[in-house]
Amino acid sequence: MYFSFAVALAAFPFLVGAVPVENSRRDVLSIPLSKRWLSQLDVPPLPSLPGTRRKMTFVLPVLFAEKGGSLTKCVLRKLRRGFEASERNIRKRHPLAPKHGRSDKRSVPGNVPLTDFNEFMWYGTIQVGTPSKEYSVSIDTGSANLLLFGSSCQSCQGHTVYSPLNSTTAKDVGPSVNITYPFGNVNGTMFADTVYVGGFEASNGTVIVATEIDTNLNSTNFGADGVLGMGFSGLSPFNALFNASTVLEKLVDGGQLPEPVFGLVLAESNSELIIGGRNSSRYKGDLVYTAVNGSTGYWQTRLDNITINGNDTQISTTEAIIDTGNSLILGDQISIANIYAAIPGSSRMNDSDLWTFPCNTNASASIVFNNTPFEIPPNIFSIGKAREDLCIGAFAEFPAGANDTGYWILGDVFLRNVYTEFDYGNARVGFAQLA
């Protein structure tokens, strides 16, 4: 069954983890993670899309009409909240903001095996509290807070919930908070507790305990028990007010990590999160680094260009945010139009942020960093079929009115093709071809 109605896809991969598993390397902790699709969103069954290497589920704009628009709009709202938090923390406007279990310190990194399901949602386990309890969480490099569903949250049934009363190390920070994610809003309260990621301990890590969540975050729709933000603390609206450092900062500042870095391999198989170092067996050649402006909160860097089938395209900006909380590559409407103009027969889908192109063109794209292209091959550049002969591209527009965003969002359709290192200590991000 094919469909030609307008769609808006920004399915969100969600990752991270921490249940120890034996590894062949001594003192290296492996933590299995899984990736699960947001199975239902309170709508009738959606069509299966044949002709691809996987079944794709598309989310109609109507699903989010009550939330104020398409999923790309939800992503944009999340970014704007981050820009506002950054401005409060560093006391100046973000340059990309729109103008209008416990272990001793180790000398080796933790290797985290990842299991993926449907290439949409990555999740795994961390431990929180004393005695520690396991929670499946997603990693989001586009946010900064650790969110767990709380025991007092009536709409959180089905999730493994966090109760600060059951942890001797939990501390009530006090204020009520609200957080906007692309997949829903959360009301909650702030606590501090001991958090373990990959066997490394973050003392007094800030935990947002959800007391009320949107339907899209219930246990039927959202496969994890929370979200682990891995962005810089400037993204947290609570940093300036309550000195609420991120879990990553706690790990670094506490001297827990051998190196202040973490890496991601989001591959077809044997995917992993590496924390505290790198796994050089998973990539070829050297990492290509590009500087990050960590003061803005995001893993924000600069690309050289975007090519289609090896040919340069005209893009409006080179600023880019690396965001595991988004599946697609998002850009301004002019740049996206220029990209698809390089593929004859491409057209914008009606009432949508997506584009189609002839499947027989076998199109591919590359993101260029420091004169090094990193390819998005044809089987990933096409995210599904709108018709037998028309494929849907992995590059999507920000919604109308957002042409002045001034940045790209590089989501999982890019990250699945590379080894990515997030170097907190040197404020840079590195990419390499997967081995």
N, C-alpha and C positions, 0 to 999 in steps of 0.2 A: 504494500500500500504506500503510495506516494502522497505528498501533500504540497499544495501550492499556496496555502494561506500564509499570512505574515507570521513570522516567528521572531522571538527575541531570546537569544541564548547567551547566557553567561554562567553556565553551570560551574559550581565552585568546588575546586579540589580542596580538601581539607586534610591536613596531615599532622603528624608528630607522634612521639611515642616513648614507651619506657617499661616494658616487662623484660627482665633479664633472661637471656638465653645463652647457653654455652657457645663459645666461638673457638675456632682452632687457634686463634692468636691469644696468647696468655694476657690476662688482665684487660682484654678488650670486651666490652659489654655489648651484646647484640640485643636489640629490642624489636620484636615483630610489630609491624604496623600494617593496617589494612586500609583499603580505600573503598568507600561505598557510595553509591549514587543516592541522592535525596529521592527516596523511593516514590513518594506520592506528595502531591501538593493540593489536596482537596479538590481534585478535578477528575472527570472521567478518564478512562485509560487513554494514553497518548499513543499515536501510531508508532509502530516499529519501522525503521528505515532500512530496507534491504540494500544490498550492493556495496556495503562498507565492511570493513574488517571487524566492526563491532556494532552492536545495536546502539543507536543514538536516541536519546530522549530529548525532545525540544519542549521548551516551556513557552506557552503562548503569552502574548502581552496581557491578555485578559486576566491571567493568574494574579498579576501584580497590580491590576487596575485599582483595587482598593487600597493598595500601599502607595499609590501615587505614580505609577508608571512602570516602564519596562525594567528588566534586570540591570541593563546598563545604567539606567537612572539611579537604581539602588546602589550600584558601585560608585557612581559619582557622588551620591550623598555621603557614603562612607568616607571618600577622599576629602570632601569638604569639611567633614567633622575633624578629620586628621589635620587639615590645614589650620583650622581654628584652634585646635589644641596646641599645635606647634607655635602659632602666633602668641598665644598666652604664655607659653613656656620660655620662648627666646625673645619675647617682647619686640618682635618685628614681623612684618608680613612674610608669609612663606612665598618664595620667589615663583612658585608654580600655582599659587592660589588664584582662582578666577578673579578677574578685575571687578566685575559688577559684584626501687628500694635503696637506702643509705650506703655510701661507700667512702673510704678514705680517698684523699687526693691521689690521683693517678698521673702517670707520665705519658699515658697513651690515650687516644681519643676513644669515645664510645661509638661503635659501629651499629647502626640500627637497620636491620633488614625490614623492607617494606613489602607488603602484599597489596596489590591493587585489584580493585573490582570496578569494571566499566570505565576506568580512567577518568573518574570524576571526583571522587572524594577519598582523600588519604587520611587515615586516622590510625592512632596507636595509643599506647598507654603511658601515662606518667603516674607518679605516686605523690600524694599530698597528705600532710598531717602526721601526727604521732599518737598512736601507731599509724603507720602509713596505710593508705587505701588507694587502690588503683582506679584511674579514670581514663577512659578513651577520649582523646582530644584531637582536634585538627590543628595543624600549624598554619599560621597566617602571617606572612612577612609584611602584609599591609596593615597590620594593627599591632598594638603593643601590650594588651592586657591579657591576663589569664582569666578566662571565664569558666566557671563551673555552675551547673544547675544545683540549686539549693534544696534542702529538705523541706523548707516551708513553701516551696513553689508548687501550687496545686496543679498547674498545667505541665509540670515537669515529670509527671508519672511515666514510668518506663525507662527513664534514664537512671544511671547510677548517680545518686545525689550526694552532695557534700554537706555535712553537718559540722559546723565549727565546735559544737558542744561535745563532739566525740573526739576532738583532737586537743591534747594538752599543750600544743604549741600554737594554737590559733589565738589571734589577737584581734579584737574588734576595733577597726579604724574609725568606724562611726557613720560616715555620711551615706545617704541614699544616692544612687547614681543611675544614669540612663546611658546606654550605649547603642549606637546604630551600626548594624552589620548589613551587608548586601542582602542577606537572607532573613532579616528581621530585627526588631528592636527588643532590647532587654532592659528591664528595671531590676535593680539589685542593691546590695550593700557591700561595703568594702571590709575585707579582713586581710590579715597577714598570717602566713603559715609557712611551714617548711615544705618545699617543693623539690622533687627529685626528677631529673630528666637524664635519661641514659646513665643512671647511677651516680650522677653528679648532684650535689646538694645546693639548693638555693635557700638560704635561711631568710626568714621573714619576707618571703615572696608575696607580692600583692595578689590577692584573689578576689575577683568580683563574683559574688555569690548571687545568682539569679533568683529573684523572688517572683518574677512575672515575665513570660516570654510570649512572642508571637507564635501563631499556629505552625508556621514553617519550621520552628525549632523543636516541635514536640518529637517524641521518640519514634513516631511513624515516619516523619519527614526528614529527620536529622539523625544520622547514624551514630554520632559521637556524643559524649557527655559534656563537651565544652570546647573551647577554642584557646589555643596557646599562641598569643601574639608574639612574634619574633622581630618586630620592628623596634626602632629606637624609642626611648621614653618620651621624646618630643611629641609622639603621636598620642600619648595618653593625656586626656583632659584633666587627669588627677595628679600629674607629676608635680606641677608648680605648687598646687595647693597642699598636697599631702606627702610630697617627696616619695611618690609611689614608683620606685624603680621597676623596670621590667624584670621578668625572670632571667632573661639573658644577661642583663646588667648585674643582677645578683650573683649569677654564676661567675661572671668575669671579675667583679669587684671582690668577691669572696676568695679569689685565687683558686677556684675549683678546677678550671679548665687548663689542660696543658698548653693550649693556644686559644686565644679569644676568637675562635672561628666556628662556623658550622657549615656543612655542605649538604646538598641534596642531589640524589640521583632518582629521577622519576622516569624510569625506563619501562620497557615492555615486561621485563622480569627482573628479579633480584634488585629491586629498588631499595634505597636506604637513605636514612638520615645519618649524617656523621657529625658528631658534636665534639669539639675540643681538638680538632685536627682535620686531616684529609685522608682519603683512601686513594692513593695514586694508582692502584690497580684498576680503578674504574674509569680512567680517562687516558687519552692518548696525547703525547706531547706535553707542552707546558700550559699552565693556566694563563689566560689572557686577562689581565686586570684592567679595571677602569675605576676611577675615583668615585667615591660616594659622598654626597653631602649629608652626612648623618645628622647634622643639626636641624634638618627639616623634619626628622622623624622617620621618613621613608627610606628604603633602600633605593635611593634616587641617584641615577647615574646619567651618562650621556652616550648615545650611540652615534656611529658615523653616518649610516644610511640604511635603507631597506631596499633590497633588490628583489626583482621578480625574474626567475629564470636567468639569473646572472646579470640582469640589466638594472642600472640605477633607476630609482624613481624620485620624483620631486615630493619632498615632505616638508611640512611647515615648521617642525621642531625636531630637535634631537634629544631633548630631555626625556628620560624614561624611568618609570617606577617598576621595580621587580616585585610582583605581587602573586604569591601562591594562592591567594584568596579569590582568584579569577581564572577562568579557563581560557579565555580568548585573548587576542591582542586588540586593544582598543586605541583608537586615534581620532583626531579631528576629521570632520567630514571631507574637507578638501584633500587632505593627505590620503585618506582611504579611497576616495574617488580616483586619485592619481595612481594608486597602487593597482586597482582593478582595471584602469585604463591600459595597463601593460599586458592585460590578458584579453585578447579579442573575444567579443561575445559576452562580456561580463555586464551585469546590470544589477541595480539596487532593488531589493525586494520591496514591494509595496508595503507602506506602513510598518517598516522594520528598520532595524539598525544593521541588518546583514546584507551581504551581496552574494549573487550566484555567478558561476562561470561554467563554460562548457567542460564537462568531465574529460573529454578526449584531449584537452590541452595538456593534461598531466602537469599542471602548474606547481611550482615550488617557490619558496621565498627564502631569503636569508637576512638575518639581522647582523649588521657589521659593527664590531667593536675593535678599536685600535687596528684598523685595516685588516681585520680577520673576520671573514664571513662565517656565520653559524647557521646551517641550513635547517629549514622546516620542510621536510620532504613531502612529496605529493600526497602520501597516505595520511599525513597529519594536517597538511594545508587544507584538505577537504574534510570537513567535519560531518558530512552526510549528504544526502541527495534531496533536492526539492522536487526533482523530476528525474526520469530515467536518464536524460542527457544533461541535466544541470546539477552541478555540485554546489554546496554552500561553503563559502570561504571562511577561514579562521580569523580573518581581520574584520573587525566590526567597528561601527561608528559610535562615538559618544552621541547621546541623544541631541535632538535639535535644540539650539540655544547654547550648546556647550562648545562651540567652535573655538573659543578662546582659552581652552583648557591649558594649552601650551605644554603638554606632555603626552607620552605614550604610557599605556599599561601593558607590560609584558607578562602574560599569564602562562598557563601550563602548556599551551600549544607550542610555546618556545622552550620552556624549561624541560619538557620531556625529551628534548634532543641533545641536551648538554649536561655536563657535570657543572654544578653551580656552587661556588664557595662564597659565603657571606663572611667577610673578614671585618669583624667589629673593631679589632685592635688597630688596624691600619686604615679604617674607613675606606674600604674598597670592596668590589665584587669581582670575582674571577669566573671565567668560563673556559671550558675545554670540551673537545669532542669526546663522546662516550667511547670507551674501549670496546 
